């Protein structure tokens, strides 16, 4: 990790892709994880009018929240050819409301098949939250 209060970086993984994500709060962690996933896939966006989507996710724990949120983002990438650049996230006890804004995809370097629970742990640290994610490619 570097000294910035939030971010992501690719971590070497034998067969799949891995990402380390950190942020001062849980909603920023979700946003950074989505941005990191989009960057790992090498997604380039088309210029034009932005498109908006609303997502509601219920969850039992932080790990499930992270996987479900990223899986929703991945759904839009795969099914609607849409990737997001703006995230307005509102977190309740067991529910996330997400207002997402993005653009159609021009190209994808490498497709991500799924977000996994492999070695997933969302930890609270002195700086906020940190997670290690593995993507099936």
N, C-alpha and C positions, 0 to 999 in steps of 0.2 A: 504494500500500500504506500501511497505517497502522502504528503502533508495536506492535500486538499481535503475539505470537509466532506466531500462526496465524490463518487466516481466509480469506475470499473476498470478492470484490466484482464486481459486474457491470461489464463494459466495453462501451462502445458498439461496435456492429458494423452494417455497412450492411444486410445481409439476414437474418442469423441472430442468435443470442445468443452472447455471449462472456463468459468468466469468468476472472478472475485469481485464483489460489489460492497461498497460501504456508503453510509449516509448518516446524518445526524438524527433522522427520524424514519419511521417505517414507510410513509408515503414516498419520501424521496428515494429510499432504497428501491421501492418498486419501479419508480421512474428510471433510475439509473440502470436497473437490471434490464428493463425494456430497451433502453438506449444501447446498452452493451450487446444485447442479443441482435439488434438490428445492425450494429456495427460489425459484429462477428460474421454475419451473413453477407456483408458487403453490399447492402441494399442501396441503390441509387434511386432517387425520387424524380418524378416528372414535375415540371413547372405547371402552374395552373391554379385553379380554385381549390382551396382546402375542403376536405370532407370531414364531417364530425360523426362520432359514434358514442353511444351511451352504453355502459356495461355495469351490471350489478352482480357482485360476487358475495356469496356467503361462505364462511370458512370456520374451521375448528381451531386452527393454530397458525402461526406465522409461516411455517413451511408450506402448508396447504394454500394459504393466501398467495404466496409468491408463485407457486406452480400454477395455480388456477389463473392468476392474472396474466402471467407470461403465456400460458396456453391460449387465452383469449386474444392476446396480441398476435400470436402465431396464427390463429384462426383467420384473422383479418388479412394477414400477409398471404396466406395460402389460398383462401377462398374468395377474397374480394380484391386481391392485388393492391392492398392499401397498407402503408406503414405510417406510424404516428411520430409527430415532432413536438406535440404539446400534450401535456398531461395535467388534468385537474382532478386530483384524487381526494376523496373525503372518506375517512375511515371511522367506522363505528366499532362497537365491541366485537361484533361477529359479521360485519357487512362492510363491503367496499363499494362506493359509488364512484365510477370513473367517467369523466367527460374527456374524450380523446379527439384530437384534431390532427389530421395528416394529409398525405398526398398519394396519388397512385404511384405504383412502383414502375420504374423504367427498367431496372435490371437487378438480378440477385446473383452474386458470385457463387454461393454455395447454400443449398437449402438446409434448414434445420428441421428434422423430422419431429422431435418432441422435446419438451422440458422434462427432466427426470427428477426423481427423488434420491438418486444415487449420491450418498454422502452429504445430502442437503441438511444444513442446519443454519437457521437464522439466529445469530447470537447478539445479545445486547452487550456492548462494550463501553469503555469510558467515553469514546467518541460518538457513540450512537448505536447503530446496527451494522452488522457485517454478515455476508452470506457467501457461500461457495456453491456454485451451480454447475451442473453438468448437462450438456445438451447432446441429444442423440442426433448424429448427422449421417 
